[in-house]
Amino acid sequence: MSNTDNSNKYLSTAFVSENIFGYKDLYSGVSSFEGLDRIDLTAQYFPAIKKTSLPIYFGVILNDKIEKVSVKRNNNSEIKDAKIIETDDYRIWLVYMNGFQGTKFDILGYSNDGSELYKFEDTIPENAVQKPLKSPYE
């Protein structure tokens, strides 16, 4: 879900499960698109939570020239290419982080010809581990 508040744009995301009583929030977060003219990609990380396909890294592609996004483990050769999902309003990239460990990652955006257009280092708050945590909402 996206919304605008005081001229700032936000992307609200959540992993939910469905049961006979309705939907239950397992993990959620909000990221801002502040500085739309200064950034080309946003990034958000969801840790491994029981009953989900997490851990996952994802974000929004804000530069139309970016056709490919990759996540690279900082100071390492491990790299994963993102899946890109086209919506009516945004292009969302996502990488399932199974097998990746660490806290620092490079987020890379490439043009159609393979030229690197954008790169930034992102630090996640906890080590990307594969042992699922209990949902904070249970």
N, C-alpha and C positions, 0 to 999 in steps of 0.2 A: 504494500500500500504506500502511496506517496501523498504528501500534502505540502502545502505552503503556509507558512506562518510568519508574519512580519517580513515578507519578501525573501525569506530563507526557505529553501526546499529541503525536504526530508524524505528518506526512505525508511519505512517501518517494516521490519521483517520478523517472522515468527515461525517456529516449527510447532505444529499442533498434532494432537492425536484425537481420533474420534472414537467415542464409545456410545452406548445406548442413551447416555444423558446429554450428549452433545460433544462439543470440542473442548479440549483442554490444552492450554498453553504449556509447552515443554521448555521452550527457550525463546527469547525474543530480544530485539534490540532496535535502536534507531540510529541512523547515520545521516549527517548533514551534507548537502551539496554546496556548502558555502564556498565562495570564490570560484563560481562556475567558469569564469574566464581565465583562471589561473591553474586549474587542475584538469587532467585528462582522464583520470580514473579514481574511483573511490574504492576503499577496501574495508571489509568487516570480516571478523573471524568468529565462528561459533565453535565451541569445544565439543568433544565427544560427550553426548548425553545418551543414557539408556533409552532404547526404543526409537532411536532416530538413525538417519544415515550420516550423522555428524562424525567427525569434525569436518568443517567446510569453510573455505575462504570464498568470498564473493564480493561483488561490487557493481558499480554502474560505469559504463564507458561513456564519457562525456565528450570525447573527440571523435568526430565522424570518420577521420582518417585511420583510426585504430581498427584493425580487422582481426587481430590475434592478441590474446593476453596469456601470459605465462607467470607461474609462481616458481621462484628459484630459492632454494635454501641458501641463506647467506653464507658466503665463504665455503661453498660446496658446489659440486656439479649436478646435484639432484635438481631436476626441473619437471614441472607438470604443466601441460597446456590446459587452458580453461575451455569449458564449454560456453558458448555464447548463445543467449536466449534473446530473441527479438520480441519486443512487446510493442504496443501502439505508441507508448511514450518513451521507453528507454531500451537500451541494450544492456543486459545484465550478464556478467561473466561469473562462472563458478568453478571451483576446483574442490573435489573431494580429497581431503588431506590424509587418507589412509596411507600409512607407510612413511609419512613425513614426520620428523621430530625436530624440535628446536623452538626458538622464540623469535628469531630474526629471519625475515624473508624479503626478497626483492620482488616487487610487482612490476612486470614489464609489459609494455604495449608496443605492438608492431604494426607496420603498414602492410598492405597487401603484397608488396615486393620483399618483405622480410626486414625492412629497415626499422631499427629501434627508434620509436618516437617519444616514448615516455618511460621513466624508470624512477621508482622510489623505494626506499627501505621502510618496511613496516615491522614493528615489534608487537607481538601479541602478549597479553598479560601473563599467560601461563604457558609452560612448555607444551607443545603440541604432542600429546600422548594418545595412545589408542585405547587406554582403559576408560570406558565410559563412566561418567559421573552420574549421580542421581539428579534429576531435574530439580532446579531450585524452587519450582512451583508446586512440587508434590508435598 
